[in-house]
Amino acid sequence: MITEDTALYLADFGIDVVAGAVTGLGILDMPSELIVDGQVISTEYTLTCESAKFGDLLYGSKLTVNGAAYTVRANVLISDGVFTQLSLHRDLETTHITSTTPISANGAVVSIDDLGLDQLNPLINGGAASTTYIDGNDISGGTA
């Protein structure tokens, strides 16, 4: 069992790790692997760190490693339990972009967007004299 100061083992290659109010050092490994018959490259993020500081992190816990946000997927003690290896998922910020596409519907210019209720319950005019309801959509056959 390691009885020395565990921070000494991480001092040369360790990077900053922050989980809530707890700070320390850890060694981040990011090996890539070809999956799906060699069509996709996947990166497995693992962090080796002190169990005394980060050994109680559970699935879904948030932390930052060298300023980047990660979520814990698994927590496994190494050998005698002085160090732990965290399997991580990198949290990437994504920007939501809303756009509209103008279309011409019998001369009227309308737009389709991802928030419009009319796209969920559209009125379709087909030209014959009848009205049918399919899954809440109003399909009008025109005038009699």
C-alpha positions in Angstrom: 0.0 0.0 0.0 1.2 3.5 -0.8 1.9 5.4 2.4 3.6 8.4 0.9 1.9 11.6 -0.1 -0.2 10.6 -3.1 0.0 14.1 -4.6 3.7 13.4 -5.3 2.7 10.7 -7.8 0.6 13.1 -9.7 2.8 16.2 -9.5 4.8 15.7 -12.7 2.0 14.8 -15.1 -1.2 15.8 -13.2 -3.6 18.4 -14.4 -6.2 20.3 -12.4 -9.4 18.5 -11.4 -12.4 20.2 -9.7 -15.5 18.4 -8.5 -17.7 20.8 -6.5 -15.5 22.3 -3.7 -12.9 19.5 -4.1 -9.7 20.2 -6.1 -6.8 18.0 -6.9 -4.6 16.6 -9.6 -5.3 13.8 -12.0 -3.9 12.1 -15.1 -6.2 12.2 -18.1 -5.9 9.5 -20.8 -7.8 9.9 -24.1 -7.1 6.8 -26.2 -9.0 6.6 -29.5 -10.5 3.4 -30.8 -11.9 2.4 -34.2 -15.4 1.0 -33.8 -18.3 0.0 -36.1 -16.1 -1.9 -38.5 -13.5 0.9 -38.6 -16.0 3.6 -39.6 -16.2 5.5 -36.4 -13.4 6.8 -34.1 -14.4 6.8 -30.4 -12.4 8.5 -27.6 -12.5 6.8 -24.1 -11.8 9.4 -21.4 -10.3 8.0 -18.2 -8.9 10.0 -15.3 -6.6 8.5 -12.7 -6.9 10.5 -9.4 -6.7 10.2 -5.6 -9.5 8.1 -4.1 -9.4 10.2 -0.9 -10.5 13.2 -3.0 -12.5 11.8 -5.9 -13.3 8.2 -4.9 -16.9 9.0 -3.9 -18.0 10.4 -7.3 -21.0 8.5 -8.6 -22.4 8.0 -12.1 -23.6 11.4 -13.4 -21.4 13.5 -11.1 -20.0 16.6 -12.8 -16.4 17.7 -12.7 -13.9 19.8 -14.7 -10.5 18.5 -15.9 -8.1 21.1 -17.0 -11.0 23.5 -17.5 -13.2 21.1 -19.6 -16.5 19.8 -18.4 -17.0 16.0 -17.9 -19.6 13.7 -16.4 -18.6 10.5 -14.5 -19.7 7.2 -16.2 -17.9 4.8 -13.8 -15.7 4.9 -10.8 -13.2 2.0 -10.3 -10.7 1.7 -7.5 -7.2 0.7 -8.6 -5.2 -2.0 -6.9 -5.0 -1.1 -3.2 -7.6 1.7 -3.5 -5.3 4.7 -3.0 -6.1 5.8 -6.6 -9.3 5.6 -8.5 -9.9 5.5 -12.3 -12.9 7.5 -13.5 -14.5 6.7 -16.8 -15.7 10.0 -18.1 -18.0 11.5 -20.8 -16.9 14.8 -22.2 -19.6 17.4 -22.0 -19.7 19.5 -25.2 -21.6 22.7 -25.5 -24.0 22.7 -28.4 -25.7 25.8 -29.8 -29.4 25.5 -30.7 -30.1 27.3 -33.9 -33.6 28.1 -34.9 -34.3 28.8 -38.5 -37.3 29.2 -40.7 -37.8 28.1 -44.3 -40.2 30.2 -46.4 -42.5 28.1 -48.7 -45.2 29.0 -51.1 -48.6 27.4 -50.4 -51.1 28.4 -53.2 -49.7 31.9 -53.4 -49.5 32.5 -49.6 -46.0 32.7 -48.2 -45.7 30.8 -44.9 -42.8 29.5 -43.0 -42.1 26.2 -41.3 -40.3 26.3 -38.0 -39.5 23.9 -35.3 -41.8 25.5 -32.7 -45.0 26.2 -34.7 -48.2 24.4 -33.5 -49.5 24.6 -37.1 -46.9 22.1 -38.1 -48.2 19.6 -35.5 -51.8 19.9 -36.7 -51.8 21.0 -40.3 -54.8 21.7 -42.6 -54.4 20.0 -46.0 -56.7 21.1 -48.8 -57.0 18.4 -51.4 -59.7 19.5 -53.8 -62.7 17.0 -53.3 -65.8 17.7 -51.1 -65.2 15.8 -47.9 -63.4 16.1 -44.6 -61.4 13.3 -43.0 -59.6 13.2 -39.6 -56.4 11.3 -39.4 -54.4 11.4 -36.2 -55.8 14.8 -35.3 -55.0 16.4 -38.7 -57.7 18.1 -40.6 -57.7 17.0 -44.3 -60.2 19.1 -46.2 -61.3 18.0 -49.7 -62.3 21.4 -50.7 -65.8 22.9 -51.4 -68.9 20.9 -52.4 
